[in-house]
Amino acid sequence: MSMRQNIETKIMAELSPEHLEVIDESHMHSVPPGAQSHFKLIIVSEKFGDEPLLRRHQRVNGILAEELNGGLHALSLQTLTGEEWQKKGGETAASPPCLGGGKADKKP
């Protein structure tokens, strides 16, 4: 099973989201092709209820602890309730470009 499939399966099972997007953004970073190491998750779930943003992110990180201890290097998280999602018109901010850490940035 791919990293994306693992993420989707675990998030679906734990949070029963109304909306879930798992976007592999590894190609935007200095990693080998097919690395599956950088993901953006948009999760809309009533299970977030009145939880503050930090607690929501901690919850998702806990669900994906095995992946974070494996090949998953970075997560960009958008964690919303249905009401918050509607207020945003069903859209979230685009991810910024990677600003460093690339082999091309290192001087000999």
DSSP file (Angstrom, degrees, kcal/mol; ACC not computed):
  #  RESIDUE AA STRUCTURE BP1 BP2  ACC     N-H-->O    O-->H-N    N-H-->O    O-->H-N    TCO  KAPPA ALPHA  PHI   PSI    X-CA   Y-CA   Z-CA
    1    1 A M              0   0    0      0, 0.0     2,-0.0     0, 0.0     0, 0.0   0.000 360.0 360.0 360.0 138.5    0.0    0.0    0.0
    2    2 A S     >  -     0   0    0      1,-0.1     4,-2.4     4,-0.0     5,-0.2  -0.272 360.0-108.4 -74.5 164.3    1.3    3.5   -0.9
    3    3 A M  H  > S+     0   0    0      1,-0.2     4,-2.5     2,-0.2     5,-0.2   0.907 121.4  53.3 -58.0 -42.9    1.9    6.2    1.7
    4    4 A R  H  > S+     0   0    0      1,-0.2     4,-2.7     2,-0.2    -1,-0.2   0.924 109.0  47.8 -59.7 -45.8   -1.1    8.1    0.4
    5    5 A Q  H  > S+     0   0    0      2,-0.2     4,-2.7     1,-0.2    -1,-0.2   0.895 110.7  51.9 -63.7 -40.6   -3.3    5.0    0.8
    6    6 A N  H  X S+     0   0    0     -4,-2.4     4,-2.3     2,-0.2     5,-0.2   0.934 111.7  47.0 -59.9 -46.1   -2.1    4.4    4.3
    7    7 A I  H  X S+     0   0    0     -4,-2.5     4,-2.6     1,-0.2     5,-0.3   0.951 113.5  47.4 -61.4 -50.4   -2.8    8.0    5.2
    8    8 A E  H  X S+     0   0    0     -4,-2.7     4,-2.6     1,-0.2     5,-0.2   0.921 112.3  49.9 -57.5 -46.6   -6.3    7.9    3.6
    9    9 A T  H  X S+     0   0    0     -4,-2.7     4,-2.1     1,-0.2    -1,-0.2   0.922 114.1  43.5 -60.3 -47.0   -7.2    4.6    5.3
   10   10 A K  H  X S+     0   0    0     -4,-2.3     4,-2.2    -5,-0.2     5,-0.3   0.909 115.0  47.7 -69.0 -42.4   -6.1    5.8    8.8
   11   11 A I  H  X>S+     0   0    0     -4,-2.6     4,-2.7    -5,-0.2     5,-0.5   0.919 112.4  49.9 -66.0 -42.7   -7.7    9.2    8.6
   12   12 A M  H  X5S+     0   0    0     -4,-2.6     4,-1.4    -5,-0.3    -1,-0.2   0.924 113.5  46.5 -60.1 -44.6  -11.0    7.8    7.3
   13   13 A A  H  <5S+     0   0    0     -4,-2.1    -2,-0.2    -5,-0.2    -1,-0.2   0.874 121.8  34.2 -67.4 -38.4  -11.1    5.2   10.1
   14   14 A E  H  <5S+     0   0    0     -4,-2.2    -2,-0.2    -5,-0.1    -1,-0.2   0.825 131.3  24.4 -89.6 -34.0  -10.3    7.6   12.9
   15   15 A L  H  <5S-     0   0    0     -4,-2.7    32,-0.5    -5,-0.3    -3,-0.2   0.540  78.5-146.1-114.0  -8.8  -12.0   10.8   11.9
   16   16 A S     << -     0   0    0     -4,-1.4    30,-0.3    -5,-0.5    -4,-0.2   0.905  32.0-155.1  41.3  57.0  -14.8    9.8    9.5
   17   17 A P        -     0   0    0      0, 0.0    28,-0.3     0, 0.0     3,-0.2  -0.249  26.4-146.9 -68.2 147.7  -14.3   13.0    7.5
   18   18 A E  S    S+     0   0    0     26,-2.7     2,-0.3     1,-0.3    27,-0.2   0.778  94.7  17.2 -73.7 -30.0  -17.0   14.7    5.4
   19   19 A H  E    S+A   44   0A   0     25,-1.3    25,-2.7     2,-0.0     2,-0.4  -0.994  70.9 177.3-145.8 135.4  -14.2   15.7    3.1
   20   20 A L  E     +A   43   0A   0     -2,-0.3     2,-0.4    23,-0.2    23,-0.2  -0.979   5.6 179.5-144.0 127.9  -10.6   14.5    2.7
   21   21 A E  E     -A   42   0A   0     21,-2.1    21,-2.3    -2,-0.4     2,-0.6  -0.998   5.2-171.6-125.5 128.5   -7.9   15.4    0.3
   22   22 A V  E     -A   41   0A   0     -2,-0.4     2,-0.6    19,-0.2    19,-0.2  -0.948  13.5-174.1-119.2 107.2   -4.5   13.8    0.6
   23   23 A I  E     -A   40   0A   0     17,-3.0    17,-2.7    -2,-0.6     2,-0.8  -0.902  20.5-141.0-113.0 120.0   -2.1   15.6   -1.8
   24   24 A D  E     +A   39   0A   0     -2,-0.6     3,-0.3    15,-0.2    15,-0.2  -0.693  25.7 170.9 -79.2 112.1    1.4   14.4   -2.4
   25   25 A E    >   +     0   0    0     13,-2.5     3,-1.9    -2,-0.8    14,-0.2   0.131  41.3 114.4-107.0  18.0    3.5   17.5   -2.6
   26   26 A S  G >   +     0   0    0     12,-0.7     3,-2.1     1,-0.3     5,-0.3   0.843  67.4  65.9 -58.3 -35.0    6.9   15.7   -2.6
   27   27 A H  G 3  S+     0   0    0      1,-0.3    -1,-0.3    -3,-0.3    -2,-0.1   0.681  92.8  62.8 -62.7 -16.9    7.6   16.9   -6.2
   28   28 A M  G <  S+     0   0    0     -3,-1.9    70,-0.6    10,-0.1    -1,-0.3   0.443 102.1  61.5 -85.7  -0.7    7.7   20.4   -4.8
   29   29 A H  S <  S-     0   0    0     -3,-2.1     2,-2.0    -4,-0.2    72,-0.1  -0.750  98.4 -93.0-125.2 168.0   10.8   19.5   -2.6
   30   30 A S  S    S+     0   0    0     70,-0.3    -3,-0.1    -2,-0.2    -2,-0.1  -0.539  79.2 119.2 -84.3  76.4   14.3   18.3   -3.1
   31   31 A V  S    S-     0   0    0     -2,-2.0     3,-0.1    -5,-0.3     4,-0.1  -0.926  71.4 -85.9-134.1 159.0   13.6   14.6   -2.8
   32   32 A P    >   -     0   0    0      0, 0.0     3,-1.5     0, 0.0    -3,-0.1  -0.288  60.7 -84.4 -61.7 150.6   14.1   11.7   -5.2
   33   33 A P  T 3  S+     0   0    0      0, 0.0    -6,-0.0     0, 0.0    -7,-0.0  -0.289 117.2  19.6 -54.7 137.7   11.2   11.0   -7.6
   34   34 A G  T 3  S+     0   0    0     -3,-0.1    -7,-0.0     1,-0.0    -8,-0.0   0.643  81.2 138.6  77.8  15.0    8.5    8.9   -6.0
   35   35 A A    <   -     0   0    0     -3,-1.5    -1,-0.0    -4,-0.1    -8,-0.0   0.817  41.8-159.5 -65.1 -32.7    9.7    9.7   -2.5
   36   36 A Q        +     0   0    0      2,-0.1     3,-0.1     1,-0.1    -1,-0.1   0.942  49.6 126.4  49.9  53.7    6.1   10.2   -1.1
   37   37 A S        +     0   0    0      1,-0.2    36,-2.3    35,-0.2    37,-2.2   0.595  53.8  54.2-116.6 -16.8    7.6   12.2    1.8
   38   38 A H  E     + b   0  74A   0     35,-0.2   -13,-2.5    34,-0.1   -12,-0.7  -0.981  63.7 173.6-127.9 120.8    5.6   15.5    1.8
   39   39 A F  E     -Ab  24  75A   0     35,-2.4    37,-2.6    -2,-0.4     2,-0.5  -0.952  24.5-149.9-130.4 147.3    1.8   15.6    2.0
   40   40 A K  E     -Ab  23  76A   0    -17,-2.7   -17,-3.0    -2,-0.4     2,-0.5  -0.967  19.7-164.2-109.7 129.0   -0.9   18.2    2.3
   41   41 A L  E     -Ab  22  77A   0     35,-3.2    37,-2.5    -2,-0.5     2,-0.6  -0.961  12.0-169.3-117.3 129.2   -4.0   17.0    4.1
   42   42 A I  E     +Ab  21  78A   0    -21,-2.3   -21,-2.1    -2,-0.5     2,-0.5  -0.968  18.0 179.7-113.2 112.4   -7.4   18.8    4.0
   43   43 A I  E     -Ab  20  79A   0     35,-3.0    37,-3.0    -2,-0.6     2,-0.6  -0.963  15.3-173.2-122.9 121.2   -9.6   17.2    6.6
   44   44 A V  E     +Ab  19  80A   0    -25,-2.7   -26,-2.7    -2,-0.5   -25,-1.3  -0.951  26.2 150.3-113.6 111.9  -13.2   18.3    7.3
   45   45 A S    >   -     0   0    0     35,-2.6     3,-1.3    -2,-0.6     4,-0.3  -0.998  49.9-143.8-147.2 136.6  -14.5   16.4   10.3
   46   46 A E  G >  S+     0   0    0     -2,-0.3     3,-1.2   -30,-0.3    35,-0.1   0.643  96.3  79.6 -70.8 -13.7  -17.1   17.1   13.0
   47   47 A K  G 3  S+     0   0    0    -32,-0.5    -1,-0.3     1,-0.3     3,-0.1   0.688  81.8  64.9 -67.8 -16.0  -14.8   15.1   15.3
   48   48 A F  G X  S+     0   0    0     -3,-1.3     3,-3.1    32,-0.2    -1,-0.3   0.767  76.8 156.0 -74.4 -24.8  -12.7   18.3   15.6
   49   49 A G  T <  S-     0   0    0     -3,-1.2    -1,-0.2     1,-0.3    32,-0.1  -0.020  73.3 -18.8  41.0-125.0  -15.6   20.0   17.3
   50   50 A D  T 3  S+     0   0    0     -3,-0.1    -1,-0.3     2,-0.0    -2,-0.1   0.143  97.9 137.3 -97.5  18.0  -14.4   22.9   19.4
   51   51 A E    <   -     0   0    0     -3,-3.1    -3,-0.0     1,-0.1     2,-0.0  -0.378  57.5-115.2 -65.0 140.3  -10.8   21.6   19.6
   52   52 A P     >  -     0   0    0      0, 0.0     4,-2.0     0, 0.0     3,-0.3  -0.328  31.3-103.1 -69.1 161.9   -8.2   24.3   19.1
   53   53 A L  H  > S+     0   0    0      1,-0.2     4,-2.3     2,-0.2     5,-0.2   0.880 120.0  55.1 -55.0 -43.8   -6.0   24.1   16.0
   54   54 A L  H  > S+     0   0    0      1,-0.2     4,-2.4     2,-0.2    -1,-0.2   0.913 108.0  48.6 -58.9 -44.0   -3.0   22.7   18.0
   55   55 A R  H  > S+     0   0    0     -3,-0.3     4,-2.3     2,-0.2    -1,-0.2   0.881 109.4  53.3 -64.8 -38.6   -5.1   19.8   19.4
   56   56 A R  H  X S+     0   0    0     -4,-2.0     4,-2.2     2,-0.2    -1,-0.2   0.929 111.2  45.8 -61.1 -44.9   -6.4   19.0   15.9
   57   57 A H  H  X S+     0   0    0     -4,-2.3     4,-2.8     1,-0.2    -2,-0.2   0.891 111.1  52.3 -67.5 -39.0   -2.9   18.8   14.5
   58   58 A Q  H  X S+     0   0    0     -4,-2.4     4,-2.2    -5,-0.2    -1,-0.2   0.896 108.6  52.1 -61.6 -39.1   -1.7   16.7   17.5
   59   59 A R  H  X S+     0   0    0     -4,-2.3     4,-2.1     2,-0.2    -2,-0.2   0.938 111.8  44.6 -62.7 -47.5   -4.6   14.3   16.9
   60   60 A V  H  X S+     0   0    0     -4,-2.2     4,-2.1     1,-0.2    -2,-0.2   0.918 112.6  51.8 -64.9 -43.2   -3.7   13.9   13.2
   61   61 A N  H  < S+     0   0    0     -4,-2.8    -1,-0.2     1,-0.2     7,-0.2   0.882 109.6  51.0 -60.5 -37.3    0.0   13.5   14.0
   62   62 A G  H >< S+     0   0    0     -4,-2.2     3,-1.2     1,-0.2     4,-0.2   0.903 108.6  50.4 -65.1 -41.9   -0.9   10.8   16.6
   63   63 A I  H 3< S+     0   0    0     -4,-2.1     3,-0.3     1,-0.3    -1,-0.2   0.869 118.5  39.3 -62.4 -36.5   -3.0    8.9   14.0
   64   64 A L  T 3X S+     0   0    0     -4,-2.1     4,-2.6     1,-0.2    -1,-0.3   0.069  78.2 120.3-103.5  23.9   -0.1    9.0   11.5
   65   65 A A  H <> S+     0   0    0     -3,-1.2     4,-1.7     1,-0.2    -1,-0.2   0.884  74.4  52.2 -56.2 -42.6    2.7    8.4   14.1
   66   66 A E  H  4 S+     0   0    0     -3,-0.3     4,-0.3    -4,-0.2    -1,-0.2   0.915 112.1  45.5 -61.9 -43.0    3.9    5.3   12.4
   67   67 A E  H >4>S+     0   0    0      1,-0.2     5,-2.0     2,-0.2     3,-1.1   0.894 110.7  53.3 -68.0 -39.9    4.2    7.1    9.0
   68   68 A L  H 3<5S+     0   0    0     -4,-2.6    -1,-0.2     1,-0.3    -2,-0.2   0.782 109.2  49.5 -66.7 -26.4    5.9   10.1   10.6
   69   69 A N  T 3<5S+     0   0    0     -4,-1.7    -1,-0.3    -5,-0.2    -2,-0.2   0.511 118.7  44.0 -86.4  -5.9    8.5    7.7   12.1
   70   70 A G  T < 5S-     0   0    0     -3,-1.1    -3,-0.1    -4,-0.3    -2,-0.0   0.238 128.1 -37.6-106.5-129.5    8.9    6.1    8.7
   71   71 A G  T   5S+     0   0    0    -35,-0.0     2,-0.6    -2,-0.0    -3,-0.1   0.550  99.5 106.3 -81.3  -8.6    9.3    7.8    5.3
   72   72 A L      < +     0   0    0     -5,-2.0   -35,-0.2     1,-0.2   -34,-0.1  -0.627  38.9 171.3 -77.8 118.7    6.8   10.6    5.9
   73   73 A H        +     0   0    0    -36,-2.3     2,-0.3    -2,-0.6   -35,-0.2   0.822  57.3  15.4 -96.9 -37.8    8.9   13.8    6.4
   74   74 A A  E     -b   38   0A   0    -37,-2.2   -35,-2.4     2,-0.0     2,-0.4  -0.998  51.8-165.2-148.2 143.0    6.3   16.6    6.4
   75   75 A L  E     -b   39   0A   0     -2,-0.3     2,-0.6   -37,-0.2   -35,-0.2  -0.993   6.6-160.9-125.5 131.6    2.6   17.3    6.7
   76   76 A S  E     -b   40   0A   0    -37,-2.6   -35,-3.2    -2,-0.4     2,-0.5  -0.970  25.8-159.2-105.1 121.8    0.8   20.4    5.8
   77   77 A L  E     +b   41   0A   0     -2,-0.6     2,-0.5   -37,-0.2   -35,-0.2  -0.887  27.4 179.7-115.6 132.1   -2.6   20.3    7.7
   78   78 A Q  E     -b   42   0A   0    -37,-2.5   -35,-3.0    -2,-0.5     2,-0.6  -0.956  18.8-178.5-119.7 105.7   -5.9   22.0    7.1
   79   79 A T  E     +b   43   0A   0     -2,-0.5     2,-0.3   -37,-0.2   -35,-0.2  -0.931  12.1 159.8-115.7 115.0   -8.2   20.7    9.8
   80   80 A L  E     -b   44   0A   0    -37,-3.0   -35,-2.6    -2,-0.6   -32,-0.2  -0.913  37.4-127.4-135.3 154.4  -11.7   22.0    9.7
   81   81 A T     >  -     0   0    0     -2,-0.3     4,-2.3   -37,-0.2     5,-0.2  -0.517  44.3-101.3 -86.6 169.6  -15.2   21.3   10.9
   82   82 A G  H  > S+     0   0    0      1,-0.2     4,-2.2     2,-0.2     5,-0.2   0.892 124.1  51.2 -58.8 -40.9  -18.0   21.3    8.4
   83   83 A E  H  > S+     0   0    0      2,-0.2     4,-2.2     1,-0.2    -1,-0.2   0.908 110.5  48.0 -64.5 -42.6  -19.1   24.8    9.4
   84   84 A E  H  > S+     0   0    0      2,-0.2     4,-1.4     1,-0.2    -1,-0.2   0.894 110.7  52.3 -64.1 -39.7  -15.6   26.2    9.1
   85   85 A W  H  <>S+     0   0    0     -4,-2.3     5,-2.6     1,-0.2     6,-0.4   0.907 109.5  48.8 -62.7 -44.0  -15.2   24.5    5.6
   86   86 A Q  H ><5S+     0   0    0     -4,-2.2     3,-1.7     1,-0.2    -1,-0.2   0.902 107.3  55.1 -63.8 -41.7  -18.5   26.2    4.5
   87   87 A K  H 3<5S+     0   0    0     -4,-2.2    -1,-0.2     1,-0.3    -2,-0.2   0.820 107.6  50.5 -61.1 -31.2  -17.3   29.6    5.7
   88   88 A K  T ><5S-     0   0    0     -4,-1.4     3,-0.7    -3,-0.2    -1,-0.3   0.411 116.3-117.2 -86.2   1.8  -14.2   29.2    3.6
   89   89 A G  T < 5 -     0   0    0     -3,-1.7    -3,-0.2     1,-0.2    -2,-0.1   0.762  64.1 -64.6  69.4  23.7  -16.3   28.3    0.6
   90   90 A G  T 3 <S+     0   0    0     -5,-2.6     2,-0.3     1,-0.2    -1,-0.2   0.752 111.0 111.7  72.1  23.8  -14.7   24.9    0.4
   91   91 A E    <   -     0   0    0     -3,-0.7     2,-0.3    -6,-0.4    -1,-0.2  -0.947  44.1-169.1-131.0 151.5  -11.3   26.3   -0.4
   92   92 A T        -     0   0    0     -2,-0.3     2,-0.1    -3,-0.1   -50,-0.0  -0.858  38.1 -81.2-129.7 167.6   -7.9   26.4    1.4
   93   93 A A        -     0   0    0     -2,-0.3     2,-0.1     1,-0.1    -1,-0.0  -0.358  46.6-111.3 -69.0 146.5   -4.7   28.3    0.8
   94   94 A A        -     0   0    0      1,-0.1    -1,-0.1    -2,-0.1     0, 0.0  -0.437  37.8-100.7 -73.0 152.4   -2.2   26.9   -1.7
   95   95 A S        -     0   0    0     -2,-0.1    -1,-0.1     1,-0.1     3,-0.1  -0.525  37.5-119.4 -73.6 139.9    1.1   25.6   -0.4
   96   96 A P        -     0   0    0      0, 0.0    -1,-0.1     0, 0.0     3,-0.1  -0.351  36.7 -91.7 -73.4 160.9    4.0   27.9   -0.7
   97   97 A P        -     0   0    0      0, 0.0     2,-0.2     0, 0.0   -68,-0.1  -0.372  47.1 -95.4 -69.9 154.1    7.0   26.9   -2.8
   98   98 A C        -     0   0    0    -70,-0.6     3,-0.1     1,-0.1     4,-0.0  -0.517  35.1-163.6 -68.0 133.0    9.9   25.1   -1.0
   99   99 A L        -     0   0    0     -2,-0.2     2,-0.3     1,-0.1    -1,-0.1   0.298  54.6 -30.0-106.7   9.2   12.5   27.7   -0.1
  100  100 A G  S    S+     0   0    0      1,-0.1   -70,-0.3     4,-0.0     3,-0.1  -0.999  76.2 104.2 170.3-170.1   15.5   25.5    0.6
  101  101 A G        +     0   0    0     -2,-0.3     2,-0.2     1,-0.3    -1,-0.1   0.449  62.2 136.5  82.6   0.4   17.1   22.4    1.7
  102  102 A G    >>  -     0   0    0      1,-0.1     3,-1.3    -4,-0.0     4,-0.5  -0.473  65.8-123.9 -83.2 152.5   17.8   21.4   -1.9
  103  103 A K  G >4 S+     0   0    0      1,-0.3     3,-1.1     2,-0.2    -1,-0.1   0.838 112.1  61.6 -59.7 -33.2   21.1   20.0   -3.0
  104  104 A A  G 34 S+     0   0    0      1,-0.2    -1,-0.3    -4,-0.0    -2,-0.0   0.726  97.0  59.7 -67.7 -20.6   21.4   22.8   -5.6
  105  105 A D  G <4 S+     0   0    0     -3,-1.3     2,-0.3     2,-0.1    -1,-0.2   0.659  85.8  94.8 -80.6 -16.6   21.4   25.3   -2.7
  106  106 A K    <<  -     0   0    0     -3,-1.1    -3,-0.0    -4,-0.5     0, 0.0  -0.564  69.8-137.4 -83.5 138.1   24.6   23.9   -1.1
  107  107 A K              0   0    0     -2,-0.3    -2,-0.1     1,-0.1    -1,-0.0  -0.691 360.0 360.0 -92.9 145.9   27.9   25.4   -2.0
  108  108 A P              0   0    0      0, 0.0    -1,-0.1     0, 0.0    -2,-0.0   0.502 360.0 360.0 -65.0 360.0   30.9   23.2   -2.7
